[in-house]
């Protein structure tokens, strides 16, 4: 954005404009990505965003997200392969793309 506007100093409004442009340009990709996920995969992804990825195997997390242990295992494998989630150094799952649910 700064290069396009030939600016040498980054301002807060430049960041906001860049975020808006990313969301505008990529919104169809994000929508399609979520639409193409199997329901269980989408449930786990949304659960990680809503409740955090710390205790996804817990009974409480499974109940809140209506997921079985088997569904979670399958979803983790698929979502990790698709780079939609990743495991951090503490063993917690996160969604690395900050724009996916904007």
N, CA, C and O atoms as a DFTB+ gen file, in Angstrom:
408 C
 N C O
     1  1       0.825      -1.185       0.000
     2  2       0.000       0.000       0.000
     3  2       0.876       1.257       0.000
     4  3       0.589       2.229      -0.699
     5  1       1.932       1.217       0.787
     6  2       2.811       2.388       0.840
     7  2       3.512       2.611      -0.494
     8  3       3.654       3.742      -0.958
     9  1       3.952       1.492      -1.111
    10  2       4.606       1.644      -2.409
    11  2       3.633       2.192      -3.441
    12  3       3.991       3.067      -4.230
    13  1       2.419       1.689      -3.442
    14  2       1.426       2.170      -4.404
    15  2       1.123       3.647      -4.197
    16  3       0.894       4.385      -5.155
    17  1       1.124       4.058      -2.970
    18  2       0.824       5.459      -2.662
    19  2       2.093       6.311      -2.577
    20  3       2.038       7.496      -2.248
    21  1       3.222       5.694      -2.875
    22  2       4.527       6.349      -2.866
    23  2       4.798       7.057      -1.532
    24  3       5.186       8.224      -1.478
    25  1       4.575       6.295      -0.471
    26  2       4.806       6.822       0.868
    27  2       6.030       6.142       1.462
    28  3       6.321       4.985       1.161
    29  1       6.732       6.864       2.298
    30  2       7.899       6.286       2.968
    31  2       7.601       5.953       4.422
    32  3       8.418       5.323       5.094
    33  1       6.450       6.365       4.908
    34  2       6.090       6.132       6.309
    35  2       4.735       5.444       6.387
    36  3       3.766       5.875       5.763
    37  1       4.687       4.383       7.151
    38  2       3.462       3.624       7.339
    39  2       2.611       4.262       8.428
    40  3       3.100       4.570       9.515
    41  1       1.337       4.457       8.124
    42  2       0.411       5.031       9.102
    43  2      -0.694       4.023       9.394
    44  3      -0.918       3.087       8.627
    45  1      -1.374       4.227      10.504
    46  2      -2.430       3.296      10.910
    47  2      -3.503       3.160       9.829
    48  3      -4.008       2.062       9.598
    49  1      -3.845       4.233       9.184
    50  2      -4.880       4.148       8.142
    51  2      -4.406       3.310       6.947
    52  3      -5.224       2.718       6.242
    53  1      -3.082       3.257       6.718
    54  2      -2.543       2.402       5.652
    55  2      -2.777       0.931       5.985
    56  3      -3.121       0.134       5.112
    57  1      -2.589       0.581       7.252
    58  2      -2.824      -0.791       7.686
    59  2      -4.296      -1.148       7.529
    60  3      -4.627      -2.218       7.018
    61  1      -5.167      -0.269       7.959
    62  2      -6.607      -0.509       7.825
    63  2      -7.007      -0.662       6.360
    64  3      -7.810      -1.530       6.019
    65  1      -6.454       0.173       5.505
    66  2      -6.759       0.091       4.074
    67  2      -6.257      -1.219       3.484
    68  3      -6.930      -1.825       2.650
    69  1      -5.078      -1.657       3.910
    70  2      -4.523      -2.920       3.409
    71  2      -5.378      -4.100       3.847
    72  3      -5.629      -5.009       3.056
    73  1      -5.824      -4.097       5.090
    74  2      -6.693      -5.169       5.587
    75  2      -8.000      -5.196       4.819
    76  3      -8.463      -6.263       4.417
    77  1      -8.593      -4.043       4.613
    78  2      -9.840      -3.973       3.844
    79  2      -9.651      -4.494       2.427
    80  3     -10.523      -5.182       1.895
    81  1      -8.529      -4.175       1.820
    82  2      -8.259      -4.633       0.461
    83  2      -8.083      -6.150       0.420
    84  3      -8.603      -6.812      -0.478
    85  1      -7.364      -6.692       1.375
    86  2      -7.187      -8.145       1.441
    87  2      -8.538      -8.826       1.575
    88  3      -8.842      -9.769       0.844
    89  1      -9.343      -8.348       2.505
    90  2     -10.650      -8.959       2.729
    91  2     -11.541      -8.838       1.495
    92  3     -12.255      -9.777       1.142
    93  1     -11.494      -7.707       0.860
    94  2     -12.304      -7.500      -0.343
    95  2     -11.849      -8.412      -1.480
    96  3     -12.670      -9.033      -2.155
    97  1     -10.551      -8.485      -1.683
    98  2     -10.008      -9.286      -2.788
    99  2     -10.127     -10.783      -2.557
   100  3     -10.284     -11.547      -3.509
   101  1     -10.054     -11.207      -1.313
   102  2      -9.988     -12.635      -1.015
   103  2     -11.273     -13.201      -0.398
   104  3     -11.325     -14.397      -0.111
   105  1     -12.289     -12.397      -0.189
   106  2     -13.490     -12.880       0.502
   107  2     -14.124     -14.079      -0.199
   108  3     -14.585     -15.005       0.469
   109  1     -14.156     -14.078      -1.504
   110  2     -14.744     -15.214      -2.234
   111  2     -13.946     -16.489      -1.996
   112  3     -14.518     -17.575      -1.901
   113  1     -12.636     -16.362      -1.901
   114  2     -11.772     -17.523      -1.634
   115  2     -12.062     -18.076      -0.241
   116  3     -12.177     -19.288      -0.061
   117  1     -12.179     -17.186       0.739
   118  2     -12.458     -17.628       2.107
   119  2     -13.836     -18.283       2.204
   120  3     -13.987     -19.322       2.846
   121  1     -14.820     -17.687       1.578
   122  2     -16.171     -18.254       1.599
   123  2     -16.166     -19.641       0.963
   124  3     -16.736     -20.582       1.514
   125  1     -15.533     -19.766      -0.177
   126  2     -15.469     -21.056      -0.881
   127  2     -14.715     -22.097      -0.056
   128  3     -15.117     -23.259      -0.004
   129  1     -13.647     -21.690       0.573
   130  2     -12.873     -22.602       1.425
   131  2     -13.759     -23.173       2.523
   132  3     -13.762     -24.383       2.750
   133  1     -14.509     -22.315       3.203
   134  2     -15.377     -22.773       4.285
   135  2     -16.544     -23.601       3.762
   136  3     -16.924     -24.596       4.379
   137  1     -17.108     -23.202       2.643
   138  2     -18.231     -23.952       2.055
   139  2     -17.813     -25.356       1.632
   140  3     -18.615     -26.287       1.709
   141  1     -16.578     -25.518       1.189
   142  2     -16.106     -26.808       0.695
   143  2     -15.699     -27.780       1.801
   144  3     -15.413     -28.945       1.525
   145  1     -15.670     -27.317       3.034
   146  2     -15.310     -28.203       4.136
   147  2     -16.486     -29.086       4.527
   148  3     -17.638     -28.651       4.515
   149  1     -16.184     -30.320       4.870
   150  2     -17.207     -31.214       5.416
   151  2     -17.715     -30.606       6.723
   152  3     -16.965     -29.903       7.400
   153  1     -18.969     -30.860       7.091
   154  2     -19.530     -30.246       8.308
   155  2     -18.684     -30.458       9.567
   156  3     -18.519     -29.526      10.354
   157  1     -18.154     -31.648       9.768
   158  2     -17.327     -31.899      10.952
   159  2     -16.043     -31.099      10.954
   160  3     -15.599     -30.630      12.002
   161  1     -15.450     -30.942       9.795
   162  2     -14.219     -30.147       9.684
   163  2     -14.514     -28.686      10.011
   164  3     -13.753     -28.024      10.717
   165  1     -15.629     -28.203       9.487
   166  2     -16.030     -26.810       9.721
   167  2     -16.334     -26.605      11.215
   168  3     -15.968     -25.578      11.787
   169  1     -17.002     -27.580      11.841
   170  2     -17.309     -27.477      13.274
   171  2     -16.039     -27.367      14.104
   172  3     -15.961     -26.546      15.018
   173  1     -15.043     -28.190      13.789
   174  2     -13.799     -28.121      14.559
   175  2     -13.106     -26.782      14.336
   176  3     -12.638     -26.164      15.293
   177  1     -13.036     -26.335      13.118
   178  2     -12.390     -25.060      12.805
   179  2     -13.070     -23.919      13.558
   180  3     -12.396     -23.085      14.163
   181  1     -14.368     -23.880      13.524
   182  2     -15.120     -22.832      14.232
   183  2     -14.946     -22.970      15.736
   184  3     -14.817     -21.971      16.442
   185  1     -14.942     -24.203      16.228
   186  2     -14.729     -24.432      17.655
   187  2     -13.375     -23.935      18.128
   188  3     -13.262     -23.358      19.210
   189  1     -12.358     -24.153      17.327
   190  2     -11.011     -23.668      17.677
   191  2     -11.008     -22.146      17.744
   192  3     -10.405     -21.569      18.649
   193  1     -11.663     -21.503      16.816
   194  2     -11.716     -20.042      16.812
   195  2     -12.525     -19.527      18.008
   196  3     -12.098     -18.595      18.688
   197  1     -13.666     -20.118      18.259
   198  2     -14.549     -19.640      19.339
   199  2     -14.022     -19.945      20.734
   200  3     -14.038     -19.081      21.610
   201  1     -13.558     -21.163      20.941
   202  2     -13.227     -21.618      22.283
   203  2     -11.738     -21.834      22.523
   204  3     -11.328     -22.205      23.622
   205  1     -10.942     -21.603      21.504
   206  2      -9.509     -21.832      21.631
   207  2      -9.171     -23.269      21.294
   208  3     -10.041     -24.140      21.299
   209  1      -7.940     -23.506      21.009
   210  2      -7.514     -24.831      20.594
   211  2      -6.748     -25.575      21.663
   212  3      -5.919     -26.432      21.356
   213  1      -7.021     -25.252      22.927
   214  2      -6.243     -25.832      24.009
   215  2      -6.734     -27.208      24.443
   216  3      -5.911     -28.086      24.703
   217  1      -8.004     -27.420      24.528
   218  2      -8.515     -28.681      25.050
   219  2      -9.572     -29.250      24.112
   220  3     -10.704     -29.515      24.515
   221  1      -9.190     -29.427      22.878
   222  2     -10.170     -29.875      21.883
   223  2     -10.619     -31.307      22.091
   224  3     -11.625     -31.727      21.520
   225  1      -9.893     -32.064      22.898
   226  2     -10.292     -33.453      23.168
   227  2     -11.194     -33.546      24.384
   228  3     -11.722     -34.619      24.678
   229  1     -11.382     -32.438      25.102
   230  2     -12.173     -32.486      26.331
   231  2     -13.643     -32.754      26.021
   232  3     -14.147     -32.451      24.939
   233  1     -14.301     -33.330      27.010
   234  2     -15.729     -33.629      26.880
   235  2     -16.527     -32.338      26.650
   236  3     -17.469     -32.310      25.859
   237  1     -16.135     -31.283      27.349
   238  2     -16.823     -29.995      27.228
   239  2     -16.704     -29.429      25.804
   240  3     -17.696     -28.997      25.217
   241  1     -15.487     -29.439      25.261
   242  2     -15.283     -28.935      23.895
   243  2     -16.091     -29.768      22.901
   244  3     -16.763     -29.227      22.022
   245  1     -16.016     -31.086      23.053
   246  2     -16.751     -31.972      22.135
   247  2     -18.246     -31.730      22.216
   248  3     -18.932     -31.722      21.193
   249  1     -18.758     -31.532      23.427
   250  2     -20.199     -31.293      23.590
   251  2     -20.610     -29.948      22.986
   252  3     -21.618     -29.864      22.285
   253  1     -19.842     -28.914      23.251
   254  2     -20.160     -27.575      22.727
   255  2     -20.157     -27.544      21.201
   256  3     -20.926     -26.810      20.581
   257  1     -19.282     -28.354      20.608
   258  2     -19.135     -28.332      19.156
   259  2     -19.777     -29.527      18.470
   260  3     -19.714     -29.669      17.249
   261  1     -20.395     -30.382      19.272
   262  2     -21.097     -31.564      18.762
   263  2     -20.181     -32.403      17.868
   264  3     -20.484     -32.675      16.706
   265  1     -19.051     -32.800      18.456
   266  2     -18.044     -33.581      17.743
   267  2     -17.666     -34.816      18.553
   268  3     -17.607     -34.769      19.782
   269  1     -17.419     -35.893      17.872
   270  2     -16.923     -37.096      18.529
   271  2     -15.397     -37.084      18.498
   272  3     -14.787     -36.287      17.784
   273  1     -14.790     -37.974      19.276
   274  2     -13.337     -38.093      19.285
   275  2     -12.839     -38.443      17.882
   276  3     -11.854     -37.875      17.409
   277  1     -13.520     -39.376      17.220
   278  2     -13.126     -39.779      15.868
   279  2     -13.230     -38.640      14.870
   280  3     -12.368     -38.479      14.006
   281  1     -14.295     -37.845      14.993
   282  2     -14.478     -36.713      14.078
   283  2     -13.385     -35.671      14.283
   284  3     -12.908     -35.065      13.323
   285  1     -12.993     -35.468      15.534
   286  2     -11.928     -34.503      15.814
   287  2     -10.616     -34.972      15.199
   288  3      -9.909     -34.188      14.565
   289  1     -10.291     -36.239      15.385
   290  2      -9.047     -36.771      14.821
   291  2      -8.994     -36.642      13.314
   292  3      -7.980     -36.233      12.749
   293  1     -10.092     -36.993      12.667
   294  2     -10.162     -36.893      11.201
   295  2     -10.058     -35.432      10.751
   296  3      -9.363     -35.120       9.785
   297  1     -10.754     -34.548      11.460
   298  2     -10.738     -33.129      11.105
   299  2      -9.356     -32.518      11.293
   300  3      -8.909     -31.723      10.465
   301  1      -8.679     -32.884      12.374
   302  2      -7.325     -32.362      12.610
   303  2      -6.421     -32.734      11.446
   304  3      -5.692     -31.891      10.922
   305  1      -6.470     -33.972      11.051
   306  2      -5.627     -34.438       9.949
   307  2      -5.913     -33.638       8.672
   308  3      -4.989     -33.143       8.027
   309  1      -7.174     -33.517       8.320
   310  2      -7.539     -32.812       7.085
   311  2      -7.195     -31.320       7.161
   312  3      -6.585     -30.772       6.243
   313  1      -7.587     -30.675       8.249
   314  2      -7.361     -29.229       8.362
   315  2      -5.878     -28.881       8.437
   316  3      -5.457     -27.831       7.951
   317  1      -5.090     -29.758       9.044
   318  2      -3.642     -29.546       9.080
   319  2      -3.052     -29.705       7.680
   320  3      -2.212     -28.909       7.261
   321  1      -3.492     -30.727       6.965
   322  2      -3.003     -30.930       5.592
   323  2      -3.354     -29.756       4.681
   324  3      -2.617     -29.449       3.745
   325  1      -4.474     -29.106       4.957
   326  2      -4.920     -27.966       4.152
   327  2      -4.371     -26.634       4.672
   328  3      -4.699     -25.575       4.136
   329  1      -3.542     -26.688       5.709
   330  2      -2.943     -25.496       6.329
   331  2      -3.985     -24.541       6.911
   332  3      -3.752     -23.335       6.992
   333  1      -5.126     -25.081       7.310
   334  2      -6.164     -24.253       7.921
   335  2      -6.000     -24.177       9.435
   336  3      -6.483     -23.237      10.067
   337  1      -5.323     -25.161      10.019
   338  2      -4.956     -25.106      11.428
   339  2      -3.507     -25.560      11.559
   340  3      -2.952     -26.214      10.677
   341  1      -2.920     -25.191      12.685
   342  2      -1.580     -25.667      12.986
   343  2      -1.459     -25.826      14.494
   344  3      -2.204     -25.225      15.268
   345  1      -0.511     -26.643      14.882
   346  2      -0.266     -26.905      16.298
   347  2       0.908     -26.048      16.747
   348  3       1.967     -26.066      16.119
   349  1       0.726     -25.293      17.836
   350  2       1.819     -24.447      18.316
   351  2       2.755     -25.236      19.227
   352  3       2.552     -26.429      19.453
   353  1       3.762     -24.575      19.740
   354  2       4.778     -25.247      20.551
   355  2       4.230     -25.803      21.865
   356  3       4.865     -26.653      22.488
   357  1       3.059     -25.332      22.289
   358  2       2.425     -25.829      23.515
   359  2       1.422     -26.945      23.246
   360  3       0.786     -27.452      24.170
   361  1       1.284     -27.325      21.982
   362  2       0.347     -28.376      21.627
   363  2      -1.072     -27.892      21.416
   364  3      -1.996     -28.700      21.316
   365  1      -1.258     -26.582      21.346
   366  2      -2.580     -26.003      21.114
   367  2      -2.777     -25.761      19.618
   368  3      -1.832     -25.451      18.892
   369  1      -3.997     -25.906      19.185
   370  2      -4.289     -25.679      17.777
   371  2      -4.728     -24.236      17.557
   372  3      -5.452     -23.657      18.367
   373  1      -4.274     -23.672      16.447
   374  2      -4.618     -22.297      16.091
   375  2      -4.969     -22.234      14.604
   376  3      -4.639     -23.129      13.826
   377  1      -5.638     -21.161      14.243
   378  2      -5.931     -20.879      12.839
   379  2      -4.920     -19.821      12.417
   380  3      -5.010     -18.672      12.850
   381  1      -3.955     -20.198      11.574
   382  2      -2.873     -19.270      11.256
   383  2      -3.282     -18.077      10.382
   384  3      -2.598     -17.053      10.378
   385  1      -4.377     -18.199       9.653
   386  2      -4.802     -17.117       8.768
   387  2      -5.743     -16.176       9.524
   388  3      -6.893     -16.537       9.776
   389  1      -5.281     -14.988       9.888
   390  2      -6.109     -14.071      10.684
   391  2      -7.336     -13.542       9.931
   392  3      -8.237     -12.973      10.546
   393  1      -7.377     -13.721       8.633
   394  2      -8.485     -13.180       7.848
   395  2      -9.582     -14.197       7.545
   396  3     -10.625     -13.834       7.002
   397  1      -9.361     -15.451       7.884
   398  2     -10.301     -16.504       7.506
   399  2     -11.708     -16.248       8.030
   400  3     -12.679     -16.529       7.328
   401  1     -11.842     -15.726       9.234
   402  2     -13.177     -15.525       9.813
   403  2     -13.534     -14.050       9.966
   404  3     -14.381     -13.701      10.789
   405  1     -12.912     -13.205       9.200
   406  2     -13.239     -11.766       9.264
   407  2     -14.445     -11.459       8.424
   408  3     -14.871     -10.307       8.352
